[in-house]
Amino acid sequence: FGVLPEPRNYHAAVYYREHIYVTGGCDPDKRNCGEMVATNTTYCLNIHSSEWIQKSEMLCTRSHHGLVAFQGKLYAIG
């Protein structure tokens, strides 16, 4: 698969309809007062083309969360 456009720790991922979605997490290279900073980004990988596309951002930053696909929508929990 393609390489995620930005490094991530503590993110969430889900497979849904031939795509892998990755949300939030922390960029290990970006810190604030020594602590990693959570992101609100969403990336989508097309498993056939191995191409990552950035999707709409979440309303708030998240890390250490869960992600589920249900009835055509993604839900970030936690």
LINRANOR-V212686 format. One record per run of one state. SS is the DSSP state (2 for helix, 1 for strand, 0 for the rest). FROM is the first residue (numbers start at 1). TO is the last residue. If there is no record, write none. Layout:
BEGIN
((SS | FROM | TO) (SS | FROM | TO))
END
This chain:
BEGIN
((0 | 1 | 8) (1 | 9 | 9) (0 | 10 | 11) (1 | 12 | 16) (0 | 17 | 18) (1 | 19 | 23) (0 | 24 | 25) (1 | 26 | 32) (0 | 33 | 34) (1 | 35 | 39) (0 | 40 | 41) (1 | 42 | 46) (0 | 47 | 50) (1 | 51 | 54) (0 | 55 | 61) (1 | 62 | 62) (0 | 63 | 65) (1 | 66 | 70) (0 | 71 | 72) (1 | 73 | 77) (0 | 78 | 78))
END
